[in-house]
Amino acid sequence: MLKKFGLLAVLLASINVVHAADNYGAIAFNSGTYAYGFAYDHKTQADANQRALSECGRGCKVVLELMNECGAIYRNNSRYAWSNGRSRQAAENGARNQCGSNCKLVAWSCTTR
């Protein structure tokens, strides 16, 4: 009887567990024109990529795909770099460090999860 009750409790507990869905984002960038587009909190990566590309325009490419995280792009006159991270600050630090001196933030995006 005790074993049956324990099993029933485990089954009931597992029914009530709600798993949060993943959130997807993307950043698209055109290295010739420095145009950019971003997307966040989409249900699929494909949807996020499409939104970022449509925001950016012709000649853009998705440079960052995000899942439950942040991304950032930095650039100067001759170089650009991007990075992702668990927070906006981590993503910005990574991109800034890769870009080098005199780089400025172009765009950042974070999903809510």
C-alpha positions in Angstrom: 0.0 0.0 0.0 2.8 2.5 0.9 4.6 1.7 -2.3 1.5 2.4 -4.4 1.0 5.7 -2.6 4.6 6.7 -3.2 4.3 5.9 -6.9 1.0 7.8 -7.2 2.6 10.8 -5.5 5.5 10.8 -8.0 3.2 10.5 -11.0 1.0 13.3 -9.8 4.1 15.5 -9.1 5.4 14.9 -12.6 2.1 15.9 -14.2 2.2 19.3 -12.5 5.8 20.1 -13.7 5.6 22.8 -16.3 8.6 23.2 -18.5 9.3 26.6 -19.9 9.7 26.7 -23.6 13.0 27.8 -25.1 13.2 31.3 -26.5 15.1 31.9 -29.7 16.7 35.0 -31.1 19.1 36.1 -33.8 21.2 39.0 -35.0 21.7 39.7 -38.7 24.4 42.0 -40.0 25.6 43.4 -43.3 29.4 44.0 -43.1 29.3 46.4 -46.1 26.6 48.7 -45.0 26.7 48.0 -41.2 22.9 47.4 -41.3 21.6 45.1 -38.7 18.4 43.4 -37.5 17.6 41.5 -34.4 14.9 39.2 -33.1 14.1 37.8 -29.7 11.6 35.5 -28.0 10.6 33.5 -31.0 9.4 29.9 -30.7 11.8 28.5 -33.3 15.3 29.5 -34.5 14.0 29.7 -38.1 11.4 32.3 -37.1 14.0 34.3 -35.2 16.4 34.2 -38.2 13.7 35.3 -40.6 12.7 38.2 -38.4 16.3 39.4 -38.0 17.0 39.1 -41.7 13.8 41.0 -42.6 14.7 43.8 -40.1 18.2 44.0 -41.6 17.4 44.1 -45.3 19.3 43.0 -48.4 22.8 41.6 -48.2 22.5 40.6 -44.6 23.5 37.4 -43.0 22.6 35.9 -39.6 25.8 36.1 -37.6 24.3 35.0 -34.2 21.7 32.5 -33.3 20.5 32.7 -29.7 18.7 30.3 -27.4 17.9 31.5 -23.9 20.8 34.0 -24.0 22.1 37.3 -25.3 24.2 38.4 -28.2 26.1 41.6 -29.2 28.0 43.0 -32.2 30.8 45.6 -32.0 32.6 47.3 -34.9 35.1 49.9 -35.8 36.1 51.2 -39.3 37.9 48.1 -40.4 36.6 45.3 -38.2 33.6 43.8 -36.6 33.0 41.0 -34.1 30.1 39.3 -32.3 29.6 37.1 -29.3 26.9 35.5 -27.2 26.7 35.0 -23.5 24.3 34.3 -20.6 23.9 38.1 -20.0 24.0 41.2 -22.1 27.2 42.2 -20.3 28.9 38.9 -21.0 27.9 39.1 -24.7 29.1 42.7 -25.0 32.4 41.9 -23.3 33.1 39.0 -25.6 32.4 41.0 -28.7 34.3 44.0 -27.5 37.3 41.9 -26.7 37.3 40.2 -30.1 36.9 43.5 -32.0 39.8 45.3 -30.4 40.4 49.0 -30.0 38.0 51.9 -31.0 35.1 49.5 -31.4 31.5 50.6 -30.7 28.4 48.6 -29.9 26.3 48.1 -33.1 23.5 45.9 -31.7 22.5 43.6 -28.9 19.6 41.3 -28.2 18.5 39.1 -25.3 15.8 36.5 -25.0 13.7 36.7 -21.8 14.7 33.2 -20.7 
